[in-house]
């Protein structure tokens, strides 16, 4: 095994929410491990070390994404492990949990082994597969959950579809307790959402598009909470989008239930008005940019009241983490009518820039943002993730360097991801990843930061 050169990061603002550490200083990395974190480390005594000047930059643990669609195997025309992990590196994500709506689905050991092997062969960041709750994600029969757990899945989900059968979900949650792995459910009552393509409300009425009511999400969140209480299972609620769902999770946590929840960047920053106009501000404007299919996502973009509730929930810790739900699509899947377009947004490369807007506007502290991208998801996954959530000495050297004030304009044509489907194309954001390090190796380096030996 070829050893990696050491890396000395100097002059950065080191933020490590897991230990409450926030001060300027240096970090020394050797053989894939953080070996020192001090106010100043003498570089003269070091040899075979890359020196990175992080002046003006934030140095924090690499981000852990609990909810990502890498599309491989089966949909390589939308994304691959190679392109998806490179997009992740560009966005500061060092660990991806890949959802099982592939073809074949991740419902057997062979597919788990394939993804792990392809990650070693083609990937530049860590990929942990999420296994199916039911065989083929069809909802009728539980997958071999124990076999999948032994093979290395880190959670279970039928994402893209809900586990609609309540008894199946009850059994899955019971097994999750024994296996110590969470069930991440896509909360959508199809009987309420059938045919809907955006948030039900005044905007959908104005555009003449069929709506998806908040109750379609909230009804299943309530069901899953009841089943988690019944079984003692590990429930993780995927992509919360409504104020009502936040209230349900808050109440469940107050009763001491083992429940965690995530929210996506687009649900924290955009509303359903973005479907009406690219300015995300109705104000009587004519909908010249209406029906932009890049805004079509499930759960749909909701109202400003929902956005406020989600941000409050994130600040309070009701929502444990931010997950991208990165859902890349080919052009043909989006260059159709709004009703026909596929659901999903390409997120990995815009997540940091968009989320930093919450920091700059005073809605979220920088330490809270970093916590929800590192400590929060690690808590959901448990002990297997402990080594990757911290910048303390003797932990894995997964970290990201961010310029929180760097302004840049989103150009989806420059994405590393195959998915160009973003409603942020052309937007000016403030906050940019400058370097990403995985297991002590530099996997992404921006043009504004250099390393020298």
C-alpha positions in Angstrom: 0.0 0.0 0.0 1.4 3.4 -1.1 1.5 5.8 1.8 0.0 9.3 1.4 2.1 12.4 2.1 1.3 14.2 5.2 -0.8 17.4 5.1 -0.3 20.4 7.3 -3.3 22.8 7.2 -2.3 26.2 8.7 -4.1 29.4 9.7 -7.6 28.1 9.4 -10.6 28.6 11.6 -11.2 25.1 12.9 -14.8 24.3 13.8 -15.5 20.9 15.3 -19.0 20.8 16.8 -18.5 17.3 18.2 -16.0 18.7 20.7 -17.2 22.3 20.9 -13.9 23.4 19.3 -13.9 26.7 17.4 -10.6 28.6 17.1 -7.9 29.5 14.7 -5.1 27.0 14.4 -3.3 24.2 12.5 -4.1 20.6 11.8 -1.6 17.9 10.9 -2.6 14.8 9.0 -0.5 11.6 8.6 -1.4 8.2 7.2 -5.1 9.1 6.9 -5.4 10.2 10.5 -5.5 13.6 12.3 -2.4 13.5 14.5 -2.3 17.0 15.9 -4.7 20.0 16.3 -2.9 23.0 17.8 -2.7 26.8 17.7 0.5 26.5 15.8 2.5 23.5 14.5 6.1 24.1 13.5 6.5 23.1 9.8 10.3 23.3 9.8 10.6 19.9 11.6 8.2 18.1 9.1 9.3 16.3 5.9 7.2 15.0 3.0 4.3 17.2 4.0 1.9 19.2 1.8 1.3 22.6 3.4 -2.1 24.2 2.9 -2.6 27.8 3.9 -6.2 28.0 5.1 -6.1 31.6 6.0 -9.7 33.0 5.8 -11.2 29.5 5.4 -13.3 27.3 7.7 -11.8 23.9 8.4 -14.4 21.4 9.6 -15.3 17.7 9.4 -16.3 16.3 6.1 -20.0 16.2 5.5 -22.0 13.0 5.8 -25.0 12.8 3.4 -27.7 10.3 4.6 -29.8 10.6 1.5 -28.2 10.5 -2.0 -29.2 8.8 -5.3 -26.1 7.6 -7.2 -28.3 5.8 -9.8 -25.8 2.9 -10.3 -26.5 0.1 -11.1 -29.2 0.5 -13.7 -29.5 4.2 -14.4 -25.9 5.2 -15.3 -27.2 7.7 -17.9 -28.4 9.8 -15.0 -25.4 9.4 -12.6 -22.6 6.9 -11.8 -20.6 6.2 -8.7 -17.7 8.0 -10.4 -19.5 11.2 -11.3 -21.6 11.3 -8.1 -18.7 10.9 -5.8 -16.7 13.6 -7.6 -19.7 15.9 -7.4 -19.8 15.1 -3.6 -16.1 15.9 -3.2 -16.7 19.2 -4.9 -19.5 19.9 -2.5 -17.6 18.9 0.7 -19.3 15.5 1.2 -16.9 12.8 2.3 -19.5 10.1 3.0 -22.5 9.3 0.9 -25.4 6.9 1.9 -26.7 5.7 -1.5 -30.4 5.0 -1.7 -31.6 1.6 -3.1 -33.9 2.7 -5.9 -31.4 1.3 -8.4 -31.9 -1.5 -10.9 -31.6 -4.1 -9.5 -32.6 -2.6 -6.2 -30.3 -3.0 -3.2 -32.2 -5.9 -1.8 -29.6 -8.6 -1.9 -25.9 -9.1 -0.9 -24.7 -9.2 -4.5 -25.8 -5.6 -5.2 -24.3 -4.4 -1.9 -21.0 -6.1 -2.9 -21.2 -4.5 -6.4 -21.6 -1.0 -5.0 -18.8 -1.4 -2.5 -16.5 -2.8 -5.3 -17.4 0.0 -7.7 -16.7 2.6 -5.0 -13.2 1.2 -4.5 -12.7 1.1 -8.3 -14.3 4.4 -9.3 -15.2 6.5 -6.3 -13.3 9.3 -4.6 -15.4 9.5 -1.4 -16.9 6.9 0.9 -20.1 5.3 -0.2 -22.3 3.3 2.2 -25.3 1.5 0.7 -28.8 1.7 2.1 -30.7 -1.6 1.8 -34.3 -2.0 0.8 -36.9 -2.5 3.4 -38.9 -4.8 1.0 -37.9 -7.0 -1.9 -37.6 -5.0 -5.0 -39.0 -2.0 -3.1 -42.4 -3.3 -4.0 -43.8 -3.2 -0.5 -45.1 -6.8 -0.2 -42.3 -8.8 1.5 -39.5 -7.8 3.8 -36.0 -8.0 2.4 -33.4 -10.2 4.1 -32.5 -7.4 6.4 -30.1 -9.3 8.6 -28.1 -10.5 5.5 -28.0 -7.0 4.2 -26.8 -5.7 7.5 -24.0 -8.2 7.6 -23.0 -7.3 4.1 -22.6 -3.7 5.1 -25.7 -1.6 4.6 -26.0 1.2 7.1 -29.8 1.7 7.0 -33.0 0.5 5.3 -35.3 2.4 3.0 -37.7 2.0 0.0 -37.0 5.6 -0.9 -38.8 6.8 -4.0 -41.7 4.9 -2.6 -43.1 4.7 1.0 -43.5 1.5 2.9 -47.2 1.7 2.5 -48.2 -1.5 4.3 -48.4 -0.7 8.0 -47.8 -4.3 9.1 -44.7 -4.5 7.0 -43.4 -1.3 8.5 -44.1 -2.6 11.9 -42.0 -5.7 11.3 -39.2 -3.6 9.7 -39.1 -1.4 12.7 -39.0 -4.4 15.1 -36.0 -5.8 13.1 -34.3 -2.4 13.1 -34.3 -2.5 16.9 -32.4 -5.8 16.9 -30.1 -4.8 14.1 -29.4 -1.3 15.4 -29.9 0.2 12.0 -32.5 2.9 11.2 -35.5 2.7 8.9 -35.6 5.8 6.7 -39.1 6.1 5.3 -40.2 8.2 2.4 -43.4 9.6 4.0 -46.0 9.8 1.3 -49.6 8.6 1.4 -50.2 7.8 -2.3 -54.0 7.9 -1.8 -53.6 11.6 -0.9 -50.8 12.6 -3.3 -51.8 10.6 -6.4 -51.4 12.7 -9.5 -50.0 15.7 -7.6 -46.9 17.4 -8.9 -46.4 20.4 -6.6 -47.5 21.8 -3.2 -51.3 22.1 -3.0 -52.2 25.7 -2.5 -52.8 29.1 -4.2 -49.7 28.7 -6.5 -50.8 25.3 -7.8 -54.3 26.7 -8.4 -52.9 29.7 -10.3 -50.8 27.4 -12.4 -53.5 24.8 -12.9 -51.3 22.0 -11.6 -52.5 19.2 -9.4 -51.3 19.7 -5.9 -49.9 17.4 -3.1 -51.4 18.3 0.3 -49.3 18.6 3.4 -51.4 15.8 4.8 -49.9 13.3 2.4 -46.7 13.6 4.3 -48.0 14.2 7.8 -50.4 11.2 7.7 -47.5 8.8 7.2 -45.2 10.6 9.6 -47.9 10.2 12.3 -48.3 6.5 11.4 -44.6 5.8 11.5 -44.2 7.5 14.9 -47.0 5.3 16.3 -45.3 2.2 14.9 -41.9 3.3 16.3 -43.5 3.7 19.7 -45.2 0.3 19.4 -42.0 -1.5 18.4 -39.2 0.5 20.0 -37.6 0.6 16.5 -35.2 3.1 15.1 -37.2 5.5 12.9 -35.5 8.1 10.7 -38.0 10.4 8.9 -36.7 11.4 5.5 -36.9 14.8 3.9 -39.3 16.6 6.2 -41.1 19.4 4.3 -44.1 20.7 6.3 -44.7 22.6 9.6 -47.1 19.8 10.6 -44.4 17.1 10.3 -42.0 19.2 12.4 -44.6 19.4 15.1 -45.2 15.7 15.0 -41.5 14.9 15.3 -41.1 17.5 18.1 -43.9 15.9 20.1 -42.6 12.4 19.6 -39.1 13.4 20.8 -40.6 15.1 23.8 -42.1 11.7 24.7 -38.7 10.1 24.5 -39.1 8.1 21.3 -36.1 7.0 19.3 -36.8 9.1 16.3 -34.5 11.2 14.1 -35.3 13.4 11.1 -33.7 15.2 8.2 -34.4 18.2 5.9 -33.0 19.0 2.5 -31.4 22.3 1.4 -34.1 23.2 -1.1 -36.8 22.9 1.5 -35.0 25.3 3.7 -34.4 27.9 1.0 -37.1 27.7 -1.7 -40.9 27.9 -1.6 -43.6 26.8 -4.0 -43.6 30.3 -5.5 -40.4 29.3 -7.2 -42.5 27.2 -9.5 -44.3 30.4 -10.5 -41.3 32.6 -11.2 -37.5 32.3 -11.1 -37.4 35.2 -8.5 -39.1 33.1 -5.9 -41.3 36.2 -5.3 -44.8 36.5 -6.6 -45.6 40.1 -5.9 -48.0 40.2 -8.8 -45.4 39.2 -11.3 -46.5 37.5 -14.5 -45.3 33.9 -14.5 -42.8 34.3 -17.4 -40.6 31.6 -15.9 -43.4 29.3 -14.7 -43.4 25.6 -15.0 -39.6 25.2 -14.5 -39.3 21.5 -14.2 -36.1 21.8 -12.2 -38.3 22.8 -9.3 -40.3 19.5 -9.4 -39.2 17.5 -6.4 -40.7 15.2 -3.8 -41.6 16.3 -1.3 -42.6 19.4 -3.2 -41.3 22.9 -2.4 -43.7 24.2 0.3 -44.9 27.5 1.7 -42.9 30.2 3.5 -44.6 29.1 6.7 -43.3 25.6 6.2 -39.8 26.9 5.5 -39.8 28.9 8.8 -40.9 25.9 10.7 -38.2 23.7 9.2 -35.5 26.3 10.0 -36.8 26.6 13.6 -36.8 22.8 13.9 -33.2 22.6 12.6 -32.1 25.2 15.2 -33.9 23.5 18.0 -32.5 20.0 17.2 -36.0 18.6 16.4 -34.5 18.0 12.9 -31.2 16.2 13.5 -29.5 16.7 10.2 -29.4 18.1 6.6 -29.4 15.5 3.8 -29.2 16.4 0.1 -31.6 14.0 -1.5 -29.4 14.5 -4.5 -31.5 13.2 -7.4 -29.7 13.7 -10.8 -31.7 13.3 -14.0 -30.9 13.2 -17.7 -32.1 16.2 -19.8 -34.9 14.1 -21.4 -36.5 13.5 -18.0 -36.9 17.2 -17.4 -37.4 18.7 -20.8 -41.1 17.8 -20.9 -44.3 19.2 -19.4 -44.3 19.8 -15.6 -46.8 16.9 -15.1 -44.5 14.5 -17.1 -41.2 15.6 -15.6 -39.3 13.4 -13.2 -39.2 14.4 -9.5 -35.7 15.5 -8.2 -33.0 18.1 -7.9 -29.2 17.8 -8.4 -27.9 19.1 -5.0 -24.4 18.0 -4.1 -22.5 20.8 -5.8 -24.8 23.6 -4.6 -25.6 22.5 -1.0 -22.9 24.5 0.8 -23.4 27.7 -1.2 -27.1 27.6 -0.7 -27.0 26.7 3.0 -24.5 29.4 3.7 -27.3 31.9 2.8 -29.0 30.9 6.0 -25.8 31.8 8.0 -25.3 35.1 6.2 -29.0 36.0 6.9 -28.7 35.2 10.6 -31.2 32.4 10.5 -28.7 29.7 11.4 -25.3 29.8 13.1 -22.3 28.4 11.3 -21.6 25.9 14.0 -25.2 24.7 13.9 -25.0 24.3 10.1 -21.8 22.3 10.4 -23.2 20.2 13.2 -26.3 19.2 11.2 -24.0 18.1 8.3 -21.6 16.1 10.5 -22.6 15.3 14.0 -26.3 15.0 13.2 -26.1 12.4 10.5 -23.4 10.5 12.5 -25.8 10.3 15.4 -28.4 8.7 13.1 -26.0 6.0 11.8 -24.5 5.3 15.2 -21.1 4.0 16.3 -20.0 3.0 12.8 -19.8 6.7 12.0 -18.1 8.0 15.1 -14.6 8.2 13.5 -15.9 10.5 10.8 -17.7 13.2 12.7 -14.8 14.9 14.5 -11.5 16.7 14.0 -10.0 15.5 17.2 -6.5 13.8 17.1 -6.6 10.1 16.3 -9.8 10.3 14.2 -10.1 9.8 10.5 -8.8 12.7 8.3 -12.1 13.5 6.6 -12.4 17.3 6.3 -13.4 20.2 4.2 -12.1 23.7 3.7 -14.8 26.3 3.0 -14.6 30.0 2.0 -17.8 31.2 3.6 -17.6 34.6 1.8 -16.7 33.5 -1.7 -19.4 34.6 -4.2 -20.0 32.5 -7.2 -22.6 32.0 -9.8 -24.2 28.5 -10.3 -23.6 27.2 -13.9 -25.1 23.8 -14.2 -23.1 23.1 -17.4 -20.0 23.1 -15.2 -21.4 20.4 -12.8 -19.3 17.3 -12.3 -22.6 15.4 -11.7 -24.4 14.2 -14.8 -27.5 15.9 -13.3 -27.9 19.5 -14.5 -31.4 19.7 -12.9 -31.1 22.6 -10.4 -33.5 25.5 -9.8 -30.4 27.5 -8.7 -28.9 27.7 -12.2 -27.8 31.3 -12.6 -28.1 32.2 -9.0 -25.3 34.0 -7.2 -24.4 32.2 -3.9 -21.9 33.1 -1.2 -20.0 30.2 0.3 -17.8 27.8 -1.6 -15.9 24.6 -0.9 -12.1 25.0 -1.6 -10.7 21.6 -0.6 -12.0 18.2 0.4 -9.9 15.5 2.1 -10.9 11.9 2.5 -8.9 9.5 4.6 -6.0 11.9 4.5 -6.0 12.3 0.7 -7.0 15.4 -1.2 -9.9 14.5 -3.5 -10.9 18.0 -4.5 -9.0 21.2 -4.7 -10.5 24.5 -5.8 -8.6 27.1 -7.8 -8.3 29.5 -4.9 -6.4 27.3 -2.5 -3.0 25.7 -3.0 -0.9 23.1 -1.4 2.9 23.1 -1.5 5.5 20.6 -0.4 
